[in-house]
Amino acid sequence: MMADAAPAFRRMCLQRTHQPLVQEWRELPEPGAREVLLAVRACGVCRTDLHVIDGELPDQPLPIVPGHEIVGEVIRRGSAVAWPVGTRLGVPWLGHTCGACEFCLSGRENLCDEARFTGYQIDGGYASHVLADARYCFELPPAIDDVHAAPLLCAGLIGYRAWRMAGECRRLGIYGFGAAAHIVAQVALAQGQEVYAFTRPGDAQAQAFAARMGVHWAGDSNLPPPVKLEAAIVFATPGELIPQALAGLRKGGTLVCGGIHMSDIPAFPYALLWGERTIRSVANLTRRDGIEFLELAAKLRIRTHVETFPLDQANTALDRLRNGQLSGAAVLVP
């Protein structure tokens, strides 16, 4: 800990890509006019954090503190912030936009060229305290506790946006049954949709987890679905899943790529796309997404399945995620 008497906070910092996070102590910062200083109660561990650590995203600043599924309590606030001290807030991936470009002015702030992101370009929640722009925070449903609320702030939000982009359908495929998938599956099932879960070949644990969530079918990602699907969402990162998923879609079906990063998509015959099938990607989120989804999560009583880790075991949690050893989501607790 710091030798002087200044208030200090702890953080797990990425100093170099492809290296473990390092525990550090820093002085508590003062919030700017539109900022809040939060005492972190919980922070989810997301696959995007692995992309940050592995240097797979462009313009990666270093050092950086990962983490963008943050639940915290306001302990200090700027002069322009209305939320009082003690308010519980969620801090998501989207941390800043310009507010003036064509995308921001047309309700598509997720596409803003000047956007900045929590845990990637803004220090995130792998810490005991975090600064955040209050305009991009969400007040959280009181019925959902800190640990179970954390994964909703990215896995839930991105899953919800991907699900909306998939459009109306009766049969929905989900490739990669992890944190985002187990949340969006609950949303889809609540709407009366049939859900087909695809996992790493031979991953009996993930398939059993999907079955417990109530999906209609769970199997290996290299297998065709038992019926043709109207839509599919790919959360897993291997690009070779795209032609496999296309092959399982009926004519007019929609394939949504739900990740921020994928490996290269291999060439595939046009016949897989023909028949008015559509491929589209999901980019980030909007604040409207957050408001809509958190209201829906409370209404549907969405339950996240979590495994908690102390903050100083962040590297262990990341390794478990990387190796596919988690059912649901990992959450750090300071």
PyMOL commands that set and color helices and strands:
alter all, ss='L'
color gray80, all
select helices_A, chain A and resi 47-53+102-105+109-111+134-136+146-153+155-166+179-190+204-212+241-247+270-272+287-300+311-322
alter helices_A, ss='H'
color red, helices_A
select strands_A, chain A and resi 8-13+22-27+35-45+70-77+88-91+94-96+116-117+129-133+138-139+171-175+194-199+217-220+229-234+249-257+278-281+306-310+329-333
alter strands_A, ss='S'
color yellow, strands_A
deselect
rebuild
show_as cartoon
